[in-house]
Structures are given as C-alpha cells and as structure tokens.
Amino acid sequence: MDKKINQLRLTVSPYTNIQNAIAAGYNTEVTGYRQHMGFYYINASLLDVEFEIDKPELLLYAL
C-alpha cells in the first residue's frame, strides 16, 4: 500500500499548483466550489473505465 501511495504522490506532485494542472489538461471545473470540499478539475482526455494510479482523471483542490 505504501508503494501505491508514494506512486500517487509522485504522479500528482506537478499539479500542486492549480495553474500547472490547468495547463496540463485538467481544465474543466466539474462542480464549482463546494464549501469544505474545494474544487474538482477533470482531464477529459484521460476519461475511461479503468482506474490507473499514474493517470488521475480528476483532481481535487481543497481550500
């Protein structure tokens, strides 16, 4: 489990800045701001029926 968590951290590390995520294709805000939850951004080019830890389809930005 630790290996997968570390892999996920490495995968999302370039996207800690929302502007980097938007530039990388996570440019569709899905829900708008949700109080106590933040914003959800999706990369539509990654949408499929498989869970791939190295290709997250959705990113959450909490405030």
C-alpha positions in Angstrom: 0.0 0.0 0.0 2.8 2.5 0.8 4.3 1.9 -2.6 1.0 2.9 -4.3 0.6 5.9 -2.1 4.1 7.1 -2.9 3.4 6.5 -6.6 0.3 8.6 -6.4 2.1 11.4 -4.6 4.8 11.4 -7.3 2.1 11.4 -10.0 0.2 14.4 -8.7 3.2 16.4 -7.4 3.4 18.5 -10.6 -0.2 19.6 -10.0 0.0 21.0 -6.5 -0.3 24.4 -8.3 -3.7 24.6 -9.9 -2.3 26.6 -12.8 0.0 23.7 -13.7 -2.9 21.3 -13.6 -4.9 23.5 -15.9 -2.0 23.8 -18.4 -1.7 20.0 -18.3 -5.3 19.5 -19.4 -7.1 19.5 -16.1 -9.0 22.4 -17.4 -12.7 21.6 -16.8 -14.1 22.6 -13.4 -16.6 19.9 -12.7 -18.5 21.1 -9.6 -17.6 24.7 -8.9 -16.5 25.4 -5.4 -18.1 23.2 -2.7 -17.8 24.5 0.8 -15.4 22.4 2.9 -14.5 20.4 -0.1 -12.9 22.7 -2.7 -12.8 22.5 -6.5 -12.8 19.4 -8.8 -11.0 19.6 -12.1 -11.1 16.9 -14.7 -8.9 16.0 -17.6 -11.4 14.7 -20.2 -8.7 13.1 -22.3 -8.0 10.6 -19.5 -11.5 9.5 -19.0 -12.0 5.8 -19.4 -13.4 2.8 -17.5 -10.1 1.9 -15.8 -8.5 3.2 -12.6 -4.9 4.0 -13.3 -2.9 5.4 -10.4 -0.5 7.1 -12.8 -3.2 8.8 -14.8 -5.7 10.5 -12.5 -8.8 11.7 -14.3 -9.9 14.1 -11.6 -8.0 16.4 -9.2 -9.4 17.9 -6.0 -8.2 21.3 -4.8 -9.2 21.8 -1.2 -9.3 25.2 0.5 
